[in-house]
């Protein structure tokens, strides 16, 4: 393994020690928590299972996509396998593992967390039996797990239960065993894999995986396509510059956080442009709402005028928009570091937006 640019920290213990156990009482409270509101979150009514596609993009890269549900990436090197985002639960990870095992028996040694959100990372423990040795994350992702991992886990599971099938198999938070500052390079045999934090956007710790020899990019939620961008923990003003950095790589293929794999350079450009349009329109509307002295409900109406015609038909738009408008309103009001989402704050926000 070659470590480049900045310091890398590696924990000197088994990955299993880094899945923080959750007490049975807190688990019961989470499962039994009240979910009834005057009007339910759009995501709580989303019960339709999505069709999963496992697509080979290059000699070494595969995309695991599911019609707007969270994607995962797979890199099969000469001697081992690397996963980009582990799925939401160990039970859900078994399907991805089965697809990998249909084409290779190489150990799955490395798990990369594109960011800290529970729906991306809580499946990590399923890979221990498959050879997992390292859980890799940026410094910003590690800090966000420390600051808000537990609250985020409870909030996400309550918001969108379908995305956490088999939630009872989750042993607790997923903690990285290797934390990097800006960039590291792994060699899976002869295959060079760059793992980079290109800047803030979807979160402050966003991480991408880049295969320079095959020009394949795994963007995490920095790029979406045909799906809404969840911006509840975003750094909206910084996001476009980070997209510029991704575009400069010159990827021929890209696996977004949600939506179909982008399989040529024109589609890659379209996906980055789509995401830039979404986040800049959102922040512009947030700034306009603050300038006009509107409350959150007024900001939602103003935002819908600009965004519904362009994005109203895409996956999870109605789920994301309340959180997106809230974050844009906060950032426009001078709240640089996103406030922590809790199950209770979710409900308070939702109540503020109702008639």
Secondary structure, 3 states (H helix, E strand, C coil): CECCCCCEEECCCCHHHHECCCCHHHHHHHHHCCCCCCCCCHHHHCCCCCCCEEEECCCCEEEEEECCEEEEEEEECCCCEEEECCCCCHHHHHHHHHHHHCCCCCCEEEEECCCCCHHHHCCHHHHHHHCCCEEEEEHHHHHHHHHHHHHHHHHHHHHCHHHHCCHHHCCCCECCCEEECCEEEEEECCEEEEEECCCCCCCCCCCEEEECCCCEEEEECCCCCCECCCCCCCCHHHHHHHHHHHHHCCCCEEEECECCCECCHHHHHHHHHHHHHHHHHHHHHHHHHHHCCCCHHHHHHHHHHHHHHHHCCCECHHHHHHHHHHHHHHHHCCCCCCCCCCHHHHHHHHHHCCC
